[in-house]
Amino acid sequence: MAGGTFTTQNKVRPGVYINLAGEKQSVGSMGERGTVAAALALNWGKSRSVLTIHAGEDVRSLLGYDLSAPELLLVREALKKAKTLLLYRLNEGTKATAAIGSLTLTAKFGGVRGNDITVAVKQNVDDEELFDVITYVAEAAVDSQTVAAIAALKGNAFVDFSGTGTLTLSAGAPLVGGANGTVTNQEHTDYLTQIELQDFNTIALVSADVALKSVYTAFARRLREEEGRKIQVVLANYPSADHEGVISVKNGVKLLDGTVIDAQKATVWVAAATAGASINQSLTYEAYEDAVDADIRYTNSQTVAALQAGELLFTASGGKVIVEQDINTFTGYTPEKGKAFSKNRVIRVLDGIANDFKHIFESFYIGKVDNNADGRSLFRNECTKYLNNLQSLNAIQNFNSQTDLSVVAGTDTDSIVINVHIQPVDSVEKVYMKVTVK
């Protein structure tokens, strides 16, 4: 379904075209948040395809390790905050292999994790004509099959079997030659093509490559402004994006176990936290779980300068590490688009309204309801219910359905125009107190 912004009422494709602007100084339910997307170089897993991982899910067969393993650090950090991770493995790598007589063993996926696989062939204790073929990953048995010949073996989550004839006994044949391979910018381009087809709230880029940051920024702009999909991209040290759809992370954190997560890696947690935040929630002063310090500390003046530049940063405070302020890179304020657009809580409200109005119209009205006074009144009622719900959640305030919302006929006979005035609620972030001593 088409979407995006409009200057004049000249669109060709059926769809919903929404402009977001600030004032100069039931069916209408809110969509679910909590989905983050990330492309990573990994030691194991299906390459160049999107894997859907839910919080609490066992990922060992998918990614080759338990979630607690250091090799899955960024996956773990993402799932601290996100309900769902859309994970894309950038690298394909080389598959580890081995042979036991006529039996050929090939790792399911490329990557160094394949070098931790061992396959043993043992005589079955109950039947001399049968063999137990056991697959181990880092000495833990993950699969066992009892067969009479090679042809009866079936591939498992870690190894594919091939060959013909009888099995040869082996105490354990380690697979070797597995390698991770390299990642080029083309892999990121291919990834963006695939992830565009998925539904998500935020996307993280773990890279210092300025060219890639530019590509991801352009991706966010296009989806928001041309496709009508209000997503945000999280990058490291890229405040020059100057856009509400781009969050720039300035520093990282140190975890309790000594692990250092620099700004590039911290983009995953920030993207996950942003995706997981509700429409009426700010991440200002949100604590980073298990963090004990910022990886780089900044002075007061440096912190102020970073915030003014549109950079999100972490600050050590009271034994915790917190998000200093939940902001994006937008700093080019105008009379129609003021400072409020730099606040991610405000953007979540605006984006939620845009996404949800689009969903309501596409799912229940487009092509189904007459474009007359009665049809427009039905849609207006849905919008009113939705906005009143937002107001009850303190996401917006001072909304008056009689004066702040109108649904009228557009220029073409098949179009409508919605005008809505809203005031998003921000969080209290500054307290100015005057104490008078008598």
N, C-alpha and C positions, 0 to 999 in steps of 0.2 A: 504494500500500500504506500502510495506517495505521501510525502510530507515535506516540511521545511518551513521557511519564512516566506512572506510575500511583500512586495512593494505596491503592486496594483493587482486587481482581481483579474489576472490573465492566465491562470493555470489551466492546463489541458487535462491532466490525469485526475481522476476522482481521488480525493484524499482530504487530509486535514492540514491546513497551512496556518501556523501560529507565530505571531510576533510577540516577543517578551520585551516590555519596556517599563522603565520606572516613571512614576509621576515626577514632574518637575518639582523640586523641593516642595442504598439499594443496588441498582445497576451502577450507580455512581460511586463505586468503592475504590479505595486506593490500591494501586498495584504493589506487589511484593517487592521489597528491596533485599539485598544481601548476596548478589551474585558478582563476583570479581573474576576477571580474566587475566591470565598471565602466560607468557611464552618463556620457557626456561630451557637451558641446556642441562640434560640429565644423564645419569649413568645407565638408565634402563627405561623401557616403556615403548609403547607404540609411537612412532615418529610421525610428525607432520599431520596430525589429526587432533581434534579437540576431544579431550577426556573430561567427563563431568564427574566431579568428586564432591560428595556431600560431607559436611562436618560430622565426625564420628565414624566415618566409613573406614574399613580396613583396606589399605592401599597396597599391601605387600605384593599381591599378584599383578597389580597394574604397574607399580613403580619399582618393584624389586626390593624394597626395604620396608621395615616398620616405620610408621610416621615419626617415631622418636629418634630415628637415625640421623646423624649429622648431614648425610647426603641429601636429606629432604628438608633441610632447614627452612627454605623459603615456602615450601608447601605447608609446613607446619605453621609458619608465621601467618600465612594467608588464612588458614582455617581457625586461627585464634579469634578472628572477627567476622569472617564471611560464613554464610550458610552454605554457599555453593561456590566451588572453584572450577572455572573452565580452564583447564590446563592443556597447554600445547607444547609438545616436546620439539624443540627446534632442530636438534641434531639427530642424524640417523646412525652414524657410526658403523663399526665392523662387528659382525657376529663372531663370538668365540665358538670354536669347534673342537672335536676330539673323535677318536675312533676306538672301538673295542671289537677287534676281529672284523667281521663283516658289518657291524653296526656302526653307523655314522651318527654322531651327536652334533646338533647345531643349536646354538642359543636362539631363543624365540625372537629376541631383539638384539640390535647392535648395542655396544657399550661395554664399559669395563666391568660392570656387574656380572657379565657373562663369565668372567674369569674366576668368579667365586662359586661356580657350579661344578659339581662332581656327580658322576653317575656310576653306581655300582651294580654288578650283575652277580647274584648269589643263587646257589641251588636252593630250591624250595624244600623245606624240611619235611613236608607231607607227601610230596610226589617228586621222584627223581627226574621225571621227564619235563618238569616245569621249572621256570626260573623266576626269581623276584628281581625286578629292575627298579632300583630306588634312585630318585633324584634328590640331591642335597644342594642347598644354597647356604653357603657359609656354615657348613656342617649340620644344618637343620634339615631333616627330611621333609620334603614338600610334596612328594608324590611316590607312590609305589604301585607297580603293576605285576601281576603274576601271569606269565604267558609261556607258550611252548616254543615260539619262534619269533624272529624279528618282525615279520609281517603283522603280527597281532598287536604290536605296540602302538599306542596312540599318543600323540604329542600332548604335553601338559602346558601349564602356564609359563614354564621356563625353558623347556627343551623340545625340539622336534626330532623325531627318530626317522631314519631311513636305512635302506639296505635290505638284503634278502638272506635267507638261510638260517642256520642255527646260531644261537647265542653263545658267546664266549664268556667264561667266568672272569670277573674282575673285582678286586677289592675296592676299586674306585678310580675312575679315569677323570682327571680334571680337564675342563674345557679351557682352551687358551686362545690368545689372539684377539680377544675382544678389545675394541677401542671406541672412544666417544666420537671421534671425528671433529670437524670444525664447523663453526656457524658463520655464515656470511649475511650481509644485509638483505640478500634476496630471500633468505628464509623468513625474515621478518615481514617482508612484503607479501610472501605467500600466506603467512599467518594472518595478516590483517584481512586478506581476501576471504579467508575461511571464517574468522571470528566475526566478521560483519554479518554473517548469516545467523548468528546466535543472539539471544537476548541476555544482556548483562548491564550492570550499573556503572562499573568502572573497569579500567584496564591499566595494568602496570607495565612499565618498561624498565627492565634491569639492564641498563647500559649507560656508558659515558659517551657514546658516539653521538656527536652533535647532529650529524645527518639523519640518524634514526630519530632523534628527538623532534626534528623538523617534520619528518614523515608522520610520526604519531600525532603531533599537534595538528597537522593538516587533516589527518584522519578524523580527529575529534571535531574539528571545525565543520568538516563536510557532513558527518553524521548529524550533528546538531542543527546546522543551518540549511542543509539541502535535503536531508532525509527525515528530519523531524524526530530524530532519536537523541534524547537528551542524556548522553553519557559523559563521563569525565575520564581524562587520561592523567596518570600520575607519573611524573618524570623526576629525575634528580638534577638540581642546579640548572634550571631553565626558566627563570622568571621572565625572560624576554618574550615568552609566548603571549603575555598580556591578554589572557582570555579566560573567561569564567569556566570554560570546559577543560582547563589544564591546571593541575596542581603541581607545584615545584617543591621538592623536598630538599632542604639545605644540608641537614646532617643526619646522623643515625644514632644508634644506641649501643650500649654494652649490656649484655645479659648476665644474669646471676652466675652462670657457669663459665663466664669469661669470653664467650663468643661475641665478636664485634660485628655488628650489622651496620655497614656504612650507608650513606645516603642512597646509593643505587639500590641496595638490597632493601632498604627501609621503604622503598616505594611500594613493595608488595603489601606490607602491613597497612600503610596509609590508604592504599587503594581498597583493601579489604575492610578497613574500619569505615571508610567513606561509604562503601557499598552497604555495609551492615547498619549504618546509622539510620534511624527512623527519620521520617519527614519533619518531625518536631524536635530533633536532637542536634546539638552542637558538639563537636569534638574538641572544642577549646578546653584545655586542662584535662583532657582524657589521658589516662595513664596507659603506658605501653607495658603490657604484661611481662613479668620476669625481668624487666630492665632495671638496672641499678645506677646507670649514669649515661649521659650523652657521650657519643664517641668523640665529638668536638664540642667544647663548651665555648659560649660566646659572652662577651661583656654586655652590659646593659645597652651601651650605644650601638654595638654590633647587632644586637637583637632588634632594636628599634629600626635600624637601617634595613635589616632583612625583612621585617614585617612591612615596612613602607615600600619595599621592592616587590612585594607579593610572594614571599617565600614562607613556606611552612617549615617550622623547625621544632626540635625537641629541646626541652630544658630540664635540668635536674632540679627537683624541688621536693623538699621534705622526705628524702629517702626514696622518692619515686622519679620516674622520667615521664614528663607530660608533654602533650602538644601545646605549644605556646599559644597559638591562635589558629582556628580552623578557617583558613583562607585559601583562595586560589590566586592565580597570577594576574588577574585583572586589576590594572591600575590606571588605565586610560579613561578616567571618569568623564562623563559628559552630563549636561543638564537632564537628558532623557535616561541616562544609564549611570546612576551614581554609585557611591561607595558600597552600598548594600549588595551590589552584584559581586563584590569580592568575597563575601561571606558564604561559605559552603552550606550553612544551614538555610540561608535564604535561597540559594540555588537549588537545594533539594526540594524546597517548597515549589518554586517556579517550575522546575523540571518535572516534579510529580504531577502538577496540574496539567502541563503540556502533554505528558505521556498518557495520563489517565483520561483526559478529554478526548485525545486521539483514539484511545482504546474503546471508550464508551461509544463514540460515534461510529467507528468501524465495525464494532461487534453487534450493535443493536439498532443503528439508525440508517447507515448509508445503504441506499438501494432498497430500503424497507419502509420508510416513512415518507409521506407526501410533504413536499416543500410548500406548505400553506400555513396559515396561522395556527391551525391545530397541531400540525407536525412540529413546527418551531416551538410551540408552547410545551410540547412533550419534552423536547430536548432541553429547553430552558429549565424545566422542573428538575430534570436529572442533574444538570449543572448546579442548580441551587442546593439540592440535597448533598451533593459532593462537597461544595464549598462550606456549607453549614457544618458538615462533619469535620472538615479541616479546622474550622473555627473552634469547635468543641474540643479539639486536641491541642489548641493553642499554637497551631501552625500558622494561622493568619488571625487578624483581629480587625474589628470595626467593619466587618462585611455586612452590607445591607443589600439584600437581594432585589429590593425595589429600585435602588439607585445605582448599584454597582455592577449589574449584569443585564445585558440585553442580547437577544438573539433575533436577528432581522434577516430579511431576504437579501441575497447578494445581487451582483450585476447580472449574472446568468440565472436562468430559470432553475438550474440544478444546484445552486450554491446558497450558502448561508454565511452570515458574518456574526461572530461572537465578540462582544466587547465586555471585558471584565476588568474591574478595578479591585486590586487586592493589596493588602498591607501585611507582608510576612512578619512574623514575630521573630525577633532575634533574641539571643541569650544575653543575660546580664554579664558583661565582661569587665566593666570598669565601675568602681565605686568611689565617688568623691565625697568625703566626709569632712565636715567642719565641726571641730570640738571647741566649745567656748568654755573657758574656766572662769567661774564667778569668784 
